[in-house]
Amino acid sequence: MPSLSEAYHSHPVEVHHHKHPDFKSLQELPDSYAWTHPEDHALAINTTSSNFGSVPVIDLSDRNATRLIGHACRTWGAFQVVNHGVPLSLLDHIQWVGQTLFSLSTHQKLKATRSPDGVTGYGLARISSFFPKLMWSEGFTILGSPLEHFQKLWPQDYAKYCDIVVEYDETMKKLAGKLMGLMLDSLGISKEELKWACPNKGPLFKDTCGALQLNSYPTCPDPDRAMGLAPHTDSTLLTILYQNNISGLQVHRESTGWVTVPPIPGALVVNVGDLFHILSNGLYPSVLHRVLVNRSKQRFSVAYLYGPPSNVEICPHAKLVGPTRPALYRAVTWNEYLGTKAKHFNKALSSFQLCAPKNGLFDVNESHKNSVQVG
């Protein structure tokens, strides 16, 4: 079975290598970072939960959590969770690792830079090559152990940073499995009805794959013309995001446009990925999201990208297909999907579509493929 790392390596995304800037030293926004936003950009910055509603916040200890998660997935493709069982101290620790890493000198960070055909390490977002303008952000991707890279960043005391990352990764995998079970249950599907979810009666979701993505969005001299992370959907089953107390994440909703997901102390943001969109036969849309930047405050986040074993075929579940509801997508492995996403980006999902959506189902990628403009 190919590992997630091998799957990414077999489908490299050509990221044009620019000189990594020292964001702190830039007093003006370089032209290479200047975006022309859609007309709704000014509105999006001022969007408030009181006017447009906001991504639901769900208490995982609530006995109605399954139903609430199902409604959130159908109507938003995202939700926030509290009482999720992740110690607040661990969230503080992973934030400290990220802030410490990104505060290193550019020279030091480049010692752990991602290789041209690599996946892990310091570098630009994988989606960068699909846009003519650069994004005002830094990233660090971790698959498996961060030991090799962290030894380069912190030759003397790398162990304490590794230990935190390993603990966070293990904790996120457990939470992702729990959330996956609740999302399936909300569709009337038991975990036992997914053969890959419990192989040989072993632990549920034992062979699933995950990756960590640390993100930094430095203070920006002209945030209205910059973009922290361009609009995209995730090539996952689901993504769990921890964000610090600086706002910036937005999700796109058909009825209202871009809506800010406000930081809530101790909460985690969960969004539906492309593969769960396929598994749910389009009932739970993968949500288009982006990140804006701030003039005076640095934003930090860490995403846990959760998917199936890389060679397991994901297709609309049999319980969600019938005479009046045909399968909208053909079967695809995560390995194959990553390859398609590397070539076609936000049009990847529609390339696996078998027939046009009916009864209100829609392909979020297709409907928003022209949702961002650059100048």
C-alpha positions as CSV (number, residue, x, y, z in Angstrom):
1,M,0.0,0.0,0.0
2,P,1.6,3.3,-1.0
3,S,2.0,5.8,1.9
4,L,0.6,9.3,1.8
5,S,4.1,10.6,1.3
6,E,4.6,8.4,-1.7
7,A,1.2,9.5,-3.1
8,Y,2.3,13.1,-2.9
9,H,5.7,12.4,-4.3
10,S,4.2,10.6,-7.3
11,H,2.1,13.7,-8.0
12,P,4.3,16.7,-7.5
13,V,2.9,20.1,-7.9
14,E,5.3,22.5,-9.7
15,V,5.7,25.4,-7.4
16,H,7.7,28.2,-9.0
17,H,10.6,28.9,-6.7
18,H,10.7,32.5,-5.7
19,K,13.2,33.9,-3.2
20,H,11.5,33.6,0.2
21,P,11.1,37.2,1.4
22,D,11.7,38.4,4.9
23,F,8.1,39.6,5.4
24,K,9.1,41.7,8.5
25,S,11.4,43.8,6.4
26,L,8.9,44.7,3.7
27,Q,7.3,48.2,4.2
28,E,5.3,48.1,1.0
29,L,3.4,45.3,-0.8
30,P,5.5,44.0,-3.7
31,D,3.7,43.8,-7.0
32,S,4.2,40.0,-7.0
33,Y,1.9,39.9,-3.9
34,A,-0.7,42.4,-5.1
35,W,-4.1,40.8,-5.9
36,T,-7.2,42.3,-7.4
37,H,-10.0,40.9,-5.3
38,P,-13.6,40.1,-6.5
39,E,-16.1,42.9,-6.0
40,D,-17.3,41.3,-2.8
41,H,-13.9,41.6,-1.0
42,A,-14.8,44.8,0.9
43,L,-18.1,43.3,2.0
44,A,-16.4,40.0,3.0
45,I,-14.1,41.8,5.4
46,N,-17.0,43.4,7.1
47,T,-19.2,40.3,7.2
48,T,-20.5,39.7,10.7
49,S,-22.3,36.7,12.2
50,S,-25.2,38.8,13.3
51,N,-26.0,39.8,9.7
52,F,-25.3,36.7,7.8
53,G,-25.2,33.8,10.2
54,S,-22.0,32.0,10.9
55,V,-20.5,28.5,10.8
56,P,-22.2,26.4,13.5
57,V,-20.5,25.8,16.8
58,I,-21.2,22.2,18.0
59,D,-20.5,20.8,21.4
60,L,-19.4,17.2,20.9
61,S,-20.8,16.3,24.3
62,D,-24.3,17.3,23.1
63,R,-26.5,14.3,22.7
64,N,-27.7,15.9,19.4
65,A,-24.2,16.3,18.1
66,T,-24.7,13.8,15.2
67,R,-27.8,15.6,13.9
68,L,-26.2,19.0,14.3
69,I,-23.1,17.9,12.5
70,G,-25.2,16.6,9.6
71,H,-27.1,19.8,9.3
72,A,-23.8,21.8,9.4
73,C,-22.2,19.7,6.7
74,R,-25.3,20.0,4.4
75,T,-25.7,23.7,4.8
76,W,-22.1,25.0,5.3
77,G,-19.6,22.2,4.6
78,A,-17.9,23.3,7.8
79,F,-18.5,23.7,11.6
80,Q,-16.6,24.4,14.8
81,V,-16.3,22.0,17.7
82,V,-15.9,22.5,21.4
83,N,-15.6,19.9,24.1
84,H,-13.6,17.8,21.6
85,G,-11.3,16.2,24.1
86,V,-8.1,17.8,22.9
87,P,-6.3,19.4,25.9
88,L,-6.0,23.1,25.7
89,S,-2.4,22.8,26.8
90,L,-1.7,20.8,23.7
91,L,-3.2,23.5,21.5
92,D,-1.0,26.0,23.3
93,H,2.0,23.8,22.7
94,I,1.5,23.3,19.0
95,Q,1.0,27.0,18.6
96,W,4.3,27.6,20.4
97,V,6.1,25.2,18.1
98,G,4.7,27.0,15.0
99,Q,5.4,30.5,16.3
100,T,8.9,29.5,17.3
101,L,9.5,27.9,13.9
102,F,8.3,30.9,11.9
103,S,10.2,33.4,14.1
104,L,13.5,31.8,13.1
105,S,15.6,33.7,10.6
106,T,14.8,33.1,6.9
107,H,18.3,31.7,6.6
108,Q,17.6,29.1,9.3
109,K,14.1,28.2,8.0
110,L,15.6,27.6,4.5
111,K,17.7,24.8,6.0
112,A,14.5,22.8,6.2
113,T,13.1,23.9,2.9
114,R,10.9,21.6,0.8
115,S,12.9,20.0,-2.1
116,P,11.6,20.8,-5.6
117,D,9.9,17.4,-5.8
118,G,9.3,17.0,-2.1
119,V,6.3,17.3,0.2
120,T,7.6,18.0,3.6
121,G,9.4,21.0,5.0
122,Y,9.3,24.8,4.7
123,G,7.9,26.4,1.6
124,L,5.1,27.9,-0.4
125,A,1.6,26.5,-0.4
126,R,1.1,23.6,-2.9
127,I,-1.6,25.6,-4.6
128,S,0.7,28.5,-5.4
129,S,1.4,27.4,-8.9
130,F,-2.2,27.8,-9.9
131,F,-2.1,31.6,-9.4
132,P,-0.1,34.3,-11.0
133,K,0.3,36.2,-7.7
134,L,2.0,35.1,-4.6
135,M,0.3,34.6,-1.2
136,W,1.3,36.4,2.0
137,S,2.0,33.4,4.0
138,E,4.6,30.8,5.0
139,G,4.0,27.1,5.5
140,F,5.6,24.0,6.9
141,T,4.3,20.5,6.0
142,I,4.8,17.4,8.2
143,L,4.2,13.8,7.1
144,G,5.1,11.3,9.8
145,S,8.1,12.2,11.9
146,P,9.5,15.8,11.7
147,L,12.8,14.6,13.1
148,E,15.0,15.1,10.0
149,H,13.8,18.7,9.4
150,F,13.7,19.7,13.1
151,Q,17.3,18.6,13.5
152,K,18.2,21.1,10.9
153,L,16.2,23.9,12.5
154,W,17.1,23.2,16.2
155,P,20.3,21.1,16.2
156,Q,20.5,21.1,20.0
157,D,17.0,20.8,21.3
158,Y,14.9,19.4,18.4
159,A,13.5,16.6,20.6
160,K,11.0,18.7,22.6
161,Y,9.6,20.1,19.3
162,C,9.3,16.6,17.8
163,D,7.5,15.3,20.9
164,I,4.8,18.0,20.7
165,V,4.2,17.4,17.0
166,V,4.0,13.6,17.4
167,E,1.5,14.0,20.3
168,Y,-0.6,16.5,18.4
169,D,-0.6,14.3,15.3
170,E,-1.8,11.2,17.3
171,T,-4.4,13.3,19.1
172,M,-5.8,14.7,15.8
173,K,-6.0,11.3,14.2
174,K,-8.1,10.0,17.1
175,L,-10.4,13.1,16.9
176,A,-10.6,12.8,13.1
177,G,-11.8,9.2,13.4
178,K,-14.4,10.3,15.9
179,L,-15.6,13.1,13.7
180,M,-15.6,10.7,10.7
181,G,-17.9,8.3,12.6
182,L,-20.3,11.1,13.5
183,M,-20.4,12.4,10.0
184,L,-21.1,8.9,8.6
185,D,-23.7,8.3,11.3
186,S,-25.5,11.5,10.3
187,L,-25.9,10.0,6.8
188,G,-27.3,6.8,8.2
189,I,-24.0,4.9,7.5
190,S,-22.4,2.8,10.2
191,K,-18.6,2.6,10.4
192,E,-18.8,-1.1,9.9
193,E,-20.4,-0.4,6.5
194,L,-17.1,1.1,5.2
195,K,-14.8,-1.9,4.7
196,W,-11.6,0.1,4.9
197,A,-12.8,1.8,8.2
198,C,-12.4,-1.4,10.3
199,P,-10.1,-3.9,8.5
200,N,-10.1,-7.4,10.1
201,K,-12.1,-6.1,13.0
202,G,-9.2,-4.0,14.1
203,P,-9.3,-0.5,15.5
204,L,-11.6,1.8,13.5
205,F,-9.8,4.0,10.9
206,K,-6.5,2.4,11.8
207,D,-5.0,2.7,8.3
208,T,-6.1,6.2,7.5
209,C,-3.6,8.8,6.5
210,G,-2.9,12.3,7.8
211,A,-0.6,15.3,7.4
212,L,0.0,18.4,9.4
213,Q,0.3,21.8,7.8
214,L,1.7,24.7,10.0
215,N,0.8,28.2,8.6
216,S,1.9,31.7,9.3
217,Y,0.3,34.8,8.0
218,P,2.7,37.7,8.9
219,T,1.5,41.3,9.4
220,C,1.0,42.9,6.0
221,P,1.5,46.6,4.9
222,D,-1.5,46.5,2.5
223,P,-3.9,43.7,3.6
224,D,-6.7,44.8,1.3
225,R,-4.7,43.9,-1.8
226,A,-3.0,40.8,-0.4
227,M,-4.2,37.2,0.0
228,G,-3.0,34.9,2.7
229,L,-4.3,31.7,1.1
230,A,-6.2,31.7,-2.2
231,P,-9.7,30.1,-2.5
232,H,-9.5,26.3,-2.6
233,T,-11.1,23.1,-1.4
234,D,-9.2,20.4,0.5
235,S,-8.3,17.0,-1.2
236,T,-9.3,15.2,2.1
237,L,-12.1,13.4,3.8
238,L,-12.1,16.2,6.4
239,T,-9.7,18.8,7.7
240,I,-9.3,19.9,11.4
241,L,-7.9,23.4,11.8
242,Y,-6.7,25.1,15.0
243,Q,-6.4,28.9,14.6
244,N,-5.0,31.4,17.0
245,N,-7.1,34.4,18.1
246,I,-6.5,36.4,14.9
247,S,-9.4,36.3,12.4
248,G,-8.8,35.6,8.7
249,L,-10.4,32.3,7.7
250,Q,-13.4,32.6,5.5
251,V,-15.7,30.1,3.9
252,H,-17.9,30.6,0.8
253,R,-21.6,30.0,1.1
254,E,-23.9,30.2,-1.9
255,S,-26.5,32.4,-0.3
256,T,-24.2,34.9,1.3
257,G,-20.8,34.8,-0.3
258,W,-17.7,34.9,1.9
259,V,-18.3,34.5,5.6
260,T,-15.6,34.9,8.3
261,V,-15.1,32.0,10.7
262,P,-14.4,33.8,14.0
263,P,-11.7,32.3,16.3
264,I,-13.2,30.8,19.4
265,P,-10.9,30.0,22.3
266,G,-10.3,26.3,22.5
267,A,-12.5,25.5,19.4
268,L,-11.4,23.6,16.3
269,V,-12.7,24.2,12.8
270,V,-13.8,21.2,10.8
271,N,-14.4,21.3,7.0
272,V,-15.6,18.8,4.6
273,G,-13.1,17.7,2.0
274,D,-13.4,16.6,-1.6
275,L,-13.3,12.9,-0.8
276,F,-16.1,13.1,1.7
277,H,-18.1,15.2,-0.9
278,I,-17.7,12.1,-3.2
279,L,-18.5,9.6,-0.4
280,S,-21.7,11.5,0.5
281,N,-22.7,11.7,-3.2
282,G,-22.6,15.5,-3.0
283,L,-24.9,15.8,0.0
284,Y,-22.0,17.2,2.1
285,P,-20.2,19.8,-0.1
286,S,-16.5,20.4,0.2
287,V,-16.3,24.0,1.2
288,L,-14.4,26.6,-0.7
289,H,-12.3,28.6,1.8
290,R,-9.6,31.3,1.9
291,V,-7.5,33.3,4.3
292,L,-7.1,37.1,4.5
293,V,-4.3,38.9,6.2
294,N,-4.0,41.6,8.9
295,R,-2.1,44.9,9.0
296,S,-1.0,44.7,12.7
297,K,-1.4,41.1,13.9
298,Q,0.2,37.9,12.8
299,R,-2.1,34.9,12.2
300,F,-1.1,31.3,12.9
301,S,-2.9,28.1,12.2
302,V,-2.3,24.3,12.0
303,A,-4.3,22.1,9.8
304,Y,-4.7,18.3,10.1
305,L,-5.4,16.9,6.7
306,Y,-7.2,13.5,7.1
307,G,-7.8,11.0,4.4
308,P,-8.4,7.3,3.7
309,P,-5.6,4.7,3.0
310,S,-4.1,6.1,-0.2
311,N,-5.1,3.1,-2.4
312,V,-8.7,2.6,-1.1
313,E,-11.3,3.6,-3.6
314,I,-13.8,6.2,-2.4
315,C,-17.1,6.4,-4.2
316,P,-20.7,7.4,-3.3
317,H,-21.9,5.1,-0.6
318,A,-24.5,2.5,-1.7
319,K,-26.9,3.8,0.9
320,L,-26.9,7.2,-0.8
321,V,-27.5,5.9,-4.3
322,G,-30.8,4.8,-5.7
323,P,-33.2,5.0,-8.7
324,T,-34.0,8.6,-8.0
325,R,-30.5,9.5,-6.8
326,P,-27.8,8.2,-9.1
327,A,-24.1,8.1,-8.2
328,L,-22.7,11.5,-9.1
329,Y,-19.1,10.5,-9.0
330,R,-17.0,7.6,-10.1
331,A,-14.7,5.7,-7.6
332,V,-11.3,7.2,-7.0
333,T,-8.3,6.6,-4.7
334,W,-6.7,9.4,-2.7
335,N,-3.6,8.7,-4.7
336,E,-5.4,9.2,-8.0
337,Y,-7.3,12.2,-6.7
338,L,-4.1,14.0,-5.6
339,G,-2.8,13.5,-9.1
340,T,-5.8,15.0,-10.7
341,K,-5.8,17.9,-8.1
342,A,-2.1,18.6,-8.9
343,K,-3.1,19.1,-12.6
344,H,-6.6,20.6,-12.5
345,F,-6.8,22.2,-9.0
346,N,-10.4,23.3,-8.2
347,K,-11.7,21.6,-11.3
348,A,-10.6,18.2,-10.0
349,L,-13.8,17.2,-8.4
350,S,-16.0,17.9,-11.4
351,S,-13.6,15.8,-13.5
352,F,-14.9,12.7,-11.6
353,Q,-18.5,13.6,-12.1
354,L,-20.7,11.0,-13.8
355,C,-23.9,13.0,-14.2
356,A,-25.3,16.4,-13.4
357,P,-26.4,17.0,-9.8
358,K,-30.1,16.8,-9.1
359,N,-32.5,17.7,-6.3
360,G,-30.4,20.6,-5.1
361,L,-27.1,18.8,-5.1
362,F,-24.2,20.8,-6.6
363,D,-20.5,20.7,-7.2
364,V,-19.0,23.5,-5.1
365,N,-15.8,23.4,-7.1
366,E,-17.5,23.8,-10.5
367,S,-19.8,26.6,-9.2
368,H,-16.9,28.6,-7.9
369,K,-14.1,27.9,-10.3
370,N,-14.1,31.5,-11.4
371,S,-14.6,33.0,-7.9
372,V,-11.2,34.7,-7.7
373,Q,-9.5,37.2,-10.0
374,V,-6.0,38.4,-10.0
375,G,-4.6,41.5,-11.4
